[in-house]
Amino acid sequence: MSHHLDTPLAAQGGQLYIDDLYVFNGDRATVFVMDVNSSVTKADIKRGFHAEARYEFKIHFNGAEMEELSYRFAFGEPDGEGRQTLQLYELTGADARDDAAMGTPIAEGRTGEVSTGGNVRIWAGRITDPFFVDLDGLATVNGAVKNGSRVDHSAWRADQATNSFAGTTVESIVLEVSHDEPLLRDGTEIGVWCRTLLATDAGGWRQINRAGHPMMWPIFWPDDTDFSHPANVRHPGRDLSEGGEEIATAVAGVVAANGTAPDPQAYGWSVARQLYPDVLSYRVGTAANFGFAIRNGRTMADNAPEVMFSLVLNTATTSGLTSDATKGARAAAFPYVVPA
């Protein structure tokens, strides 16, 4: 199959490729998790976080088009033990969407260690990947989406599905923000996305990759091995106007071929409007669930592939797996991930 994660270019840029974004309720706090740099690419990937990059969580309030709060992580070069220093900055208001803004430093530490500051706890390091999907099953879906064809399961059986990410690792950034934080009080409606940026020779910053809803790249852009698709660099506020037709057309093509929607074009646009802007919605303090009936944040146990397959195909579609596949990769207490 063709997939972003299985190419030499993906391995080279893995430190900047966002594998997953999770947002859920913690201990009187909201938890934000960004995973990058999956070892599924190959065994000799460059470990750690990119020392010339930024890793940011972007937060919108009450359906606003623009973010009003950003949390920015920066990392130093690895030391002799492979550990990296890290700094966390908070940016609010107009600064939250200004790459030139410096932000307020609120916590610092080293990878592999818990650090605190103000209303936050942070942890970053290598973990056992909690994500689960059978890449052969995924191939049947993204092939049909790409070609506007019937889903062909002749070479894949759900009852024989295996987790392609078993035994793999990712670099994870875990940020826990207390409900005492004025901007993230219990009950606040937020929209969350994350991104990676790389320093440019001219002294600025270039957005490399971003993530909101799960499975967007594997389903719609599996061949984007060099971060060349426009979705990488645009702001979510431009998603529907600049990319809505692309999503609507792809979904209309596959549901028409599979006979799962009486009006394929209308259904295609309904999906585009659900996925764009590509921002994960969540009500602070509630139980997160990225499911069929409710999409409210996302936990590491949610079967995101199954939900996204079913949405795009407009028919119940199993991934062949359950969250039991990675129960050993989740923890009940901070940092909620399992260090590798």
N, C-alpha and C positions, 0 to 999 in steps of 0.2 A: 504494500500500500504506500501511497504518498502521504506523508505527514510531517508537520513542521519539526517534530522532535527527532526524526531519524536521519538527519542529513549532516554532513560535515559543517555546513554554515551554521546550523542550529547549535552544534556543539561549541563553535567558536563564540557565538553570541549568547550562550546560555545564561550567562550572568545577568543579561539584560532582558531575557525573555520571561514574562510572567506566566507561570504555570497555573496558579489558582489565586483567587481572592475569597476570603471568608469573613463574614461579619455576623457576630452572635453575642448573646448575653453572657457575661461572666459573673464574677463575684461583686455585685453592685457596681458593675462597670460594663462598658461596651468593648468587645474584643475585635481587633482588626488583624487579619493575618494575610501576608503576601508571601507566596512561594515562588521561587525562581530557580533556574539552573538545575533541571532534572538530570539525574544520572542515566535516565533511559536513553539519552543520546548516545553515549558510549562511556566506557570505563575511565578513560583518561581525560575527562573534561577538566577545565581549570576550576579548582574548588574555590569556594568563598564568594564574596561580593566584590563587584568592580570598584576599585579605589578612586576612579575618576567619574563615578556615576552618582546620581541621586535616586533614591527610592522614595516615592511619595504616596500617601493616602490623601485623597481629595474628597471633601465632604460638602454636600449641598444641603440646604435646609428648606423644608416645606415645599418641595418641588421647584425650587429656584433653578434657573438655567445655569447660573454660575456658582462656583464653590465659594464659601465664606470661611472655610477652615481647611488648612492643609497641615499634615505632619510629614516632615522631611527627614529622612535618614541619610547619613553620609558615613562612609567607612574608610579606614586607613589601610595601608598595605599590610599583608600578613606578616606576622613575626616568625621567629624560628619554629614556633609550635603551631603555626597556621592560624593563630588567633588574630583578630582585627579589632582595632579600636572603633567605636561607633559614637556618633552624636545624633541627637534628636532635636529638631527645631520645630517650633509652632509658628504658623503664619495665619493671621486672621484678616477679615475684611478684604480690601483690595490687594493686600500683600499675598493673600492666599492664592491668587491667580497671576502673580508677577514673578517670573523666573529670576529677575534681578534682585528681588527683595531678600534680605538676609535672614529674617525671622528671629525669633527669640529662642536661645538654647534652653532646653528644659530638662535634659537628661543626657548622660554619657556613660559609657562602659566599654566592655569587651564582649566579643562574640562568645557564646557558651556560658555567659553569666547573666543573672537577673540584675537589672538596675532600676532605680526608682528616681522620680523627680516630680515635685508638684503633685498633680493628680494622675500620674501615669506610672505604669510598670512596663518595662521592655525586656525582650529577650530576642536574640538572633543567633542563628547557627544552623548546622546541618541536622536534618531530621529524617526519620523514616516517612516516606511520602504517604499521606492518608488518602490520596485520590485513588479511585478504582475505576477501571474500564478495560474491556477486552478490545484491543486495537483492531483485531480482525472484524469484530462486530461494528466498530466505528467505521471501518472502511466501507462496509455495505451501505451505510447511511451517507457518508460524505461523497461517495461515488455517485449515488442516486441524485443527491443535491447538485453536484457539479454538472451532471449530464442531463438532468431533468428526466430521469428514467425510473422504472420500477425498482423497488428495493429487492435485490437478489440475495436471498439467504441460503442459496443452494450449497455454498461452500462454508457456511457457518451455522452452528446450532447453539441456541441459547442455553440448552441444558448441558452443554459442554464448555461453556464460557470460562475463561481463566483471566485473572487480573494481570494485565501486561505490566503493571507497575509494582508487582510483588517484588520485594527485595531492593527496590530503587530508593534513592534519597533525593532531597531537594534542600536548597538553602531557604530558610524561613525567617521572616521578620514578624514578631508578635508584639502588638501594641495594645495595652489594656488602659482604657481611659475611664476613670471613676465617674459615677453619676454626679459627683460633687462638682465636676467641671461645668461651669455655667452654660456653655454652649451645647452640652450633651446631657442635659437633664433627662430624667426618666420621662418617657412619653414623647420625646422630640422625634419628629419625622425627618429622616435623613436619606440622602442618596449618596452612595459611595462608589468611587472608582479608584484605581491606583495606576501608577505609571513609573517607568524608568526613563531617566534622562542622562545624556552623556555630554561631558564638556567638549566644546568645539575649539578649534584652533584660533578662532576669532575672539574667544573669551566668553562666549555665551553658552547656551544650553540647547541641546536638540532632544526632543522627545523621541524615544526609540520604540517603546511598546507600551500598551495600556491594557487594562482589563476591567470589566464590570460584571456582566452576566457570564456564567461559566460556559465553556464549550464553543464560544463564538469562532475562534480561530480554527479549531479542529473540524468543525462542521462546514463553515463557509469559506475559509481561506487556508486549507491544508497545505497548499503549495507556497505559501508566503515564507520562504526560508531565509530571505534576506531583508526582512522588515520593509519591503517595498510597497505594501498595500497602503493606500491613503488612510485607512482606519488607524494605522499605527500613530500617525502624527497629528490627527485632528482632535479638536475638543469635542466632548459628547454633545455640546450644544449645537454642533453642526451635523450630527449624525443623520437625522431624518432627512434634512434638505439635501445633503450631499451623498448619502449612502442608502437612503430608504428604498429607492427604486431597485437597487442591486439586491437587497434582501428580499423584497416583495417578489421580484421576478424569479429568483432562485426557488423560493418557497412555492410560488404558483406553479412553476414547472414540475416540481417533484410531486405535489399533491394532485396535479392534473394527470400525470403519468400513472399514479397509484389509485386514482379514482376516489380520493378521500375528502374532497370538498366540492360541493355543487357549483360554487363560483370561485375558481382557483385564484383569480386576480384579487378579489375582495379578501379572500383568506390570506393571501400573501401580504397584502398591506396591513391586515390586522396583526400579523406576526411582526412586521417591521415596526409597527407602532408600539408593540409590547417590548421589543428588544432595544428600540432607540428612543431616547438617548440611552447609550449602553452604560447604565448606572444601576447598581444594586440597591434597591429600596429596603429600608428597615425602620421599624419603630423602636426607639431606644427603650430597653427594659423589658421587652417582650421575648417570648420564645421564638428563636429564628427557625425558619423552615423554608427551604427551596423545594417546593412540592408541586403537585398537579393543580390543586385548588388554591393554594396560597404560596406566594413567593415573597417572603419577608426575611431578608438577609440570607445567610447560607451557613450551615454548620458543616463540619468535616464528615459527618455521617450521612448527609443528604445525597441521594442518588441523582446527582445533577445530569449525568449523561442520559438516563432514562427520561427525565423530565424534558430535557431539550430535544431529544429524538422525537418524543411524542408530540411536542408543540410544533416542531417543524414539519412533521409528516401528517399531522392532524389525525393520528390514530395511536392507540395505546401500543407502545413499543418497548419491549423489555431489553435491558442491557445484559440480562443473564446473570447478574451479580446483585448482592445485597451488601449493606454496610458491614456485615460480619467479615467481609474480605479483608478489612483493614482495622478491625477493632483494636488490635495491638498497637496501632499508630496514633491513637487518640488518648488523651489524659483528661481526667475530670477537673484537675486543678491547674493553675497557672504554671507553665506557659501553654498548657493544653495540647502541646505537641510532644513527640517522643524523640529526644535527641538521638542521633545515629551514633 
